[in-house]
């Protein structure tokens, strides 16, 4: 059994503590002999091993997520964790039971596990392609990415929103809990930034309040379907902001359809997007890997920061170096 540790996971290990790389290596060695160690993470296809920090010197408690295939194992994420922290599955199950009791109705059936497992892999692969590129070529942008959120933090956000997030978004948040930006630029096309969990909650509450105050739900009942106005739907989860510190507009993920849409603080008509979160991240990775073929936006560098041409201040264009390849 071959156990693979991606470079970005090794880099995270080096940042978490002197003893963490040794602990990660020890777990990888144990996985060779016992590929089923650990337990379900609550995400399809991913298992988690918890490491007691007291066992290794200068090492905090860790949670190590991995995917097992017939002939190989790939470690997908590494984060600090409380060994008693409940899993996201437990939180989701408790919340669903509470909602059943409150509403007296059955919850929607979960997604096909096989399909969800593919989605997990696609999100992780696309994000690892982006972060590996950043680590090699734009270290300032790479350093601005936050570590992954824990299952408890994600479950708390879901409780705050009152909605269960799609598996693809939970996977992404386990890998990174947001982008603080480098020199004001996020790493996604248009210099947009993956929003922090706090920003997600704040924007969601603001938009839901706007929907209620505008009384559109009541007014829409008397309007023809093609004339109805929607400010925000409960299933829309803000994901990407205009910039690291700018949530005036961005992209949301519709938990009901799986597609992205655009939003603005000015409550303009939401724009439909043809992308899913998977295709959005895959295209960003493709543009970085083959910038000469990029059509939606053009990636480049200013020093150690990734800067996309469509979102650059014209006064800084003379410092911008386009990527070739």
Secondary structure, DSSP 8 states (H G I E B T S, - for coil): -EEEE-HHHHHHHHHH-TTHHHHHHHHHHHHHH-TT-SEE-SSTTEEEEEE-GGGSTT---EEEEEEE-SSEEEEEEEEE--TT---HHHHHHHHHHHHHHHH-S-------HHHHHHHHHHHHHHHHHHHHHHHHH-HHHHHTB-----HHHHHHHHHHHTS---HHHHHHHHH-S-B--BTTB-SBGGGBEE--HHHHHHHHHHHHHHHHHTTHHHHHTTS-GGG---S--TTEEEEEEEETTEEEEEEEEETTT-EEEEEETT----EEEEEEHHHHHHHHHHHHHTGGG--S--EEEETTEEEEGGG--GGGGGG-EE---
